[in-house]
C-alpha cells in the first residue's frame, strides 16, 4: 500500500486529558446547549445566528472577532442566540490547497496533524472561556469529532459529506444539533435521508470500536443552494423552497422538523454582500407564514474582521489594533466585515467597502 505512516496520534481521551475544558467553560456549554436545544424542540422562539469566517485559520483573529460578537449577543439576547462559526476544517473541491487549521496550524509550514488537533481544541476552549459563547464547527472527518465533542454546541455536515454513511452514522451519536446540508446537486430527498439516518439508532464501527448510538433527534436540514450541470448556482432560500421542504418533512416521521438557511455558498453565488439581502428575505418568509416561522430556526452567515479572499503570503499594516502588527491576511472564501453600532440590529451588517 502506498501509505507513509508518519506517526501514531494520541486518541481523543488523551488529548482531552492534556487539554481539559475548564470547569467554568464546561458549565457555560451545558447552559448554552440547553438554550440551543430549546430552539429546535420548539420550547424557545429565539432565532439562531451561526456566524463567522469560512475558515478559522488564526486563533488571535478568531478571538478578536468572537469577542466583538459578545457585545452584539448581549444586546439581542432576548431574540437571538449567536453561535460563533469556528470552522477548523476546510473541504476542498479538488482535494488540494489549504485544508484548515487542523492540517496546518501555521499556514506557511508543512501539515502538522498533531499540532493541528491541539491548536483547534485549544482555540475552541479559548473561545468559550474568553467570550462565554460556544462554537460551531463542520464535521469534515467523523473520526475526529470526539476530539471536540465536549466543546461544540453545533455541528454541520457539509454538502459533499451529507451522502456519506459514516457522517450520517456518527451524527446519530452526537448530543448537540447536527445540520445536514443539501448536496451540491440540491436534492432535498438526499438531505432528508441523512436526517432519517442520523435520527435513528445505529450500530457501526467507530475508531476501532463497535458502537451503538441512540439517534440524534436534533438532526435537521441546512439549505445552502445548489449547482446545476452547467456550473450555475441555484438558490434555495426562497419562500417556495422553504415551503416545499416543510411539506416534504410532513411526509416523514421525523422529530423536530427544522431548517437553517445558509446565506452564502450557492445561495449567494458566493457574492458575500448578498447575505444581507438573503437574510432579510428569509425573515420576511418567516413573518409571512406561521408554519415557516416555526420551521426556520436560524441563519448561517460568513463574516470576519476584514472582507475578501486573501492569500497566505500577503501582509498588511493596520494601526491602533492587533492588526497593526505585520500579519498575514486570512485564508478563506469571501466574507463581509461587521461594523458595530450603539443601537444594534441584525441587519446592520454592512459591507466594508
C-alpha positions in Angstrom: 0.0 0.0 0.0 1.3 3.4 -0.9 0.7 5.0 2.6 3.5 6.6 4.6 2.6 6.2 8.2 4.2 9.3 9.7 3.3 8.9 13.4 0.7 7.4 15.6 -1.6 10.1 17.0 -3.0 10.3 20.5 -6.6 9.1 21.0 -9.2 11.7 21.9 -9.3 10.9 25.6 -5.5 11.6 25.8 -5.8 14.9 24.1 -8.8 15.8 26.3 -6.8 14.9 29.4 -3.8 17.1 28.3 -6.1 20.0 27.3 -9.2 19.8 29.5 -12.1 22.1 29.4 -12.1 24.4 32.5 -15.0 23.9 34.9 -16.5 27.3 34.2 -16.4 26.8 30.4 -18.0 23.3 30.8 -20.8 24.9 32.8 -21.3 27.6 30.1 -21.5 24.9 27.5 -24.2 23.0 29.5 -26.3 26.1 29.7 -25.8 27.2 26.1 -26.5 23.6 24.8 -29.9 23.8 26.6 -30.7 27.2 25.1 -29.9 26.0 21.6 -31.7 22.7 22.0 -34.8 24.5 23.1 -34.9 26.4 19.8 -35.0 23.1 17.9 -37.6 21.4 20.1 -39.9 24.5 20.0 -39.5 25.3 23.6 -37.9 28.7 22.7 -38.8 31.1 19.9 -35.4 32.6 19.7 -33.6 32.7 16.3 -30.1 31.2 15.8 -27.4 33.2 14.0 -24.4 30.9 13.2 -21.9 33.5 12.1 -18.1 33.7 11.5 -15.3 33.1 9.0 -15.3 30.5 6.3 -12.0 29.2 7.8 -10.8 29.9 11.3 -7.2 30.0 10.5 -5.8 32.1 13.3 -6.7 32.0 17.0 -5.8 35.6 17.8 -8.1 36.8 15.0 -10.9 34.4 15.9 -10.8 35.6 19.5 -10.8 39.2 18.4 -13.9 38.6 16.2 -15.8 36.4 18.7 -15.2 39.0 21.5 -16.9 41.5 19.3 -19.8 39.2 18.9 -20.3 39.1 22.7 -21.4 42.8 22.7 -23.9 42.0 20.0 -25.2 38.9 21.8 -25.8 40.9 25.0 -27.9 43.5 23.1 -30.1 40.9 21.3 -30.2 38.1 23.9 -34.0 38.3 24.2 -34.4 37.4 20.5 -31.3 35.8 19.0 -28.7 33.2 20.0 -25.4 33.8 18.3 -23.2 30.8 17.7 -19.7 31.6 16.5 -18.8 29.8 13.4 -15.3 28.4 14.2 -14.6 26.1 11.3 -11.2 24.4 11.6 -11.5 22.0 8.6 -11.8 23.3 5.1 -13.3 21.0 2.5 -11.7 21.3 -0.9 -13.5 20.6 -4.2 -10.3 19.3 -5.8 -8.7 18.0 -2.7 -5.8 20.4 -3.0 -4.9 23.7 -1.3 -5.2 24.9 2.3 -7.4 22.4 4.3 -7.7 24.4 7.5 -6.1 24.7 10.9 -6.4 21.0 11.6 -4.0 20.3 8.8 -1.8 23.4 9.0 -1.8 25.3 12.3 0.7 27.5 10.6 -0.4 28.0 7.0 3.2 28.8 5.9 4.5 25.5 7.3 4.0 21.9 6.3 1.0 19.9 7.5 1.2 19.0 11.2 -1.9 17.0 12.2 -0.9 16.6 15.8 -0.2 20.2 16.2 -3.5 20.9 14.4 -5.5 18.7 16.8 -4.1 20.6 19.7 -4.5 24.0 18.1 -8.1 23.6 17.2 -9.1 22.1 20.6 -7.3 25.0 22.4 -9.0 27.6 20.2 -12.4 26.2 20.8 -11.8 26.1 24.6 -10.4 29.7 24.5 -13.5 30.9 22.6 -15.8 29.6 25.3 -13.6 30.7 28.2 -13.0 34.2 26.9 -16.4 35.0 25.4 -19.0 32.8 27.0 -20.2 31.8 23.5 -20.0 28.2 22.5 -18.9 27.4 18.9 -20.0 25.5 15.8 -17.7 23.5 13.6 -18.0 21.4 10.5 -17.6 17.7 10.9 -15.5 17.0 7.9 -13.8 14.0 9.3 -16.2 11.9 11.5 -13.3 10.1 13.3 -12.1 13.5 14.6 -15.3 14.6 16.2 -14.5 13.0 19.5 -11.5 15.3 19.9 -14.0 18.2 20.1 -17.2 16.6 21.4 -17.1 18.5 24.7 -16.5 22.0 23.2 -19.0 22.2 20.3 -22.7 23.3 20.6 -23.5 22.9 16.9 -22.1 20.6 14.2 -22.6 21.0 10.4 -22.3 18.2 7.8 -21.3 19.7 4.5 -22.8 19.3 1.0 -20.0 16.9 -0.1 -20.3 14.8 3.1 -24.1 14.5 3.6 -24.4 11.4 1.5 -21.6 9.6 3.3 -22.6 6.7 5.5 -20.1 7.4 8.2 -21.1 11.0 8.6 -24.7 10.0 9.0 -24.0 7.3 11.5 -21.6 9.4 13.5 -24.2 12.2 13.7 -26.6 9.7 15.2 -24.4 9.7 18.4 -23.9 13.5 18.6 -25.6 15.2 21.6 -26.0 18.6 20.0 -27.8 19.8 16.9 -26.3 18.4 13.7 -27.2 20.2 10.5 -27.3 18.2 7.2 -26.7 20.4 4.2 -28.4 19.7 0.9 -25.9 18.1 -1.5 -24.4 20.3 -4.3 -27.0 18.8 -6.6 -29.7 20.4 -4.5 -31.7 17.2 -4.0 -33.8 17.7 -0.9 -34.5 13.9 -0.6 -30.8 13.1 -0.1 -30.6 15.7 2.7 -33.7 14.3 4.4 -32.5 10.7 4.1 -29.4 11.9 6.0 -31.7 13.2 8.7 -33.6 9.9 8.9 -30.3 8.0 9.3 -29.0 10.4 11.9 -32.2 10.4 14.0 -32.2 6.5 14.0 -30.4 4.1 16.4 -27.3 2.8 14.7 -24.6 0.2 15.2 -21.3 0.6 13.4 -17.5 0.7 13.7 -16.1 4.0 15.1 -12.4 4.5 15.9 -11.8 0.7 16.1 -14.8 0.1 18.3 -18.2 -1.5 17.7 -20.6 1.2 18.9 -24.3 1.7 19.4 -25.9 5.2 19.2 -29.4 6.2 20.3 -30.1 8.6 17.4 -29.9 12.4 17.4 -33.4 14.0 17.5 -31.8 17.4 16.9 -30.6 16.5 13.5 -32.0 18.9 10.9 -31.5 20.3 7.5 -29.5 23.2 6.1 -30.3 24.9 2.7 -27.1 26.1 1.0 -28.1 26.4 -2.6 -27.2 24.1 -5.4 -25.1 23.9 -8.6 -26.5 22.6 -11.9 -24.7 20.6 -14.6 -23.6 23.9 -16.2 -21.9 25.1 -13.0 -24.6 27.7 -12.4 -25.7 28.4 -8.8 -29.3 27.8 -8.0 -30.6 29.4 -4.7 -33.0 27.5 -2.5 -33.7 30.1 0.3 -36.9 31.5 -1.3 -40.3 31.0 0.3 -41.3 28.4 -2.2 -38.2 26.3 -1.3 -38.9 26.6 2.4 -42.5 25.6 1.9 -41.5 22.6 -0.3 -39.1 21.4 2.3 -41.7 21.9 5.0 -44.1 19.7 3.1 -41.5 17.0 2.5 -40.8 16.9 6.2 -44.5 16.4 6.9 -44.5 13.3 4.8 -41.8 11.7 7.0 -41.9 10.7 10.7 -39.1 12.9 11.9 -38.5 14.6 15.2 -38.2 18.4 15.5 -38.7 19.4 11.8 -36.3 22.3 11.3 -34.2 24.1 8.7 -31.3 26.6 8.9 -30.6 28.7 5.8 -27.0 29.2 4.7 -27.0 32.7 3.3 -23.7 32.2 1.4 -22.3 29.5 -0.9 -24.6 28.7 -3.8 -27.4 30.7 -2.2 -25.4 33.9 -2.7 -23.5 32.7 -5.7 -20.5 33.4 -3.4 -21.4 37.1 -3.7 -20.9 37.6 0.0 -22.6 41.0 0.2 -25.9 39.4 -0.9 -26.1 37.7 2.5 -27.7 40.8 4.0 -30.5 40.7 1.4 -30.9 37.0 1.7 -31.2 37.1 5.5 -33.9 39.8 5.2 -35.9 37.7 2.7 -35.7 34.6 5.0 -37.1 36.7 7.9 -39.8 38.0 5.6 -40.8 34.5 4.7 -41.0 33.6 8.4 -43.2 36.6 9.0 -45.4 35.6 6.1 -46.3 32.1 7.4 -46.7 30.7 10.9 -45.6 27.3 9.7 -42.4 28.7 8.1 -41.7 30.8 11.2 -41.7 27.7 13.4 -39.8 25.7 10.8 -36.9 28.1 10.0 -34.7 28.0 13.1 -31.8 30.1 12.1 -29.4 31.6 9.5 -25.8 30.9 8.6 -23.6 33.9 7.7 -20.0 34.0 6.7 -18.3 37.1 8.2 -15.0 38.2 9.6 -13.0 41.3 10.5 -11.7 42.0 7.0 -13.6 41.2 3.9 -12.5 39.4 0.8 -10.4 36.4 -0.2 -6.8 36.8 0.9 -3.6 34.8 0.0 -1.4 33.4 2.7 1.7 35.3 1.8 0.2 38.8 1.8 0.7 41.1 4.7 -0.8 44.5 5.7 -0.4 47.1 8.3 -3.3 48.4 10.4 -2.6 50.9 13.2 -4.4 51.1 16.5 -5.2 47.4 16.9 -3.7 43.9 16.9 -3.9 44.3 13.1 -1.2 47.0 13.5 1.4 44.4 13.5 2.6 42.9 10.3 0.4 39.9 9.8 -0.7 37.5 7.2 -4.2 38.2 6.0 -6.9 35.5 6.3 -7.3 32.5 4.1 -10.9 31.8 3.1 -13.7 32.4 0.7 -15.3 35.8 0.7 -16.9 37.2 3.7 -18.2 40.6 4.8 -17.0 42.6 7.8 -19.2 43.6 10.6 -19.5 47.2 11.8 -20.8 47.6 15.3 -23.4 50.3 16.2 -24.6 51.6 19.5 -28.1 50.6 18.5 -27.6 47.1 17.1 -29.9 45.3 14.9 -29.2 42.1 12.9 -29.3 44.0 9.6 -26.7 46.5 10.5 -24.3 44.1 8.9 -22.5 46.3 6.5 -20.0 45.5 3.8 -16.8 47.4 4.4 -16.3 48.9 1.0 
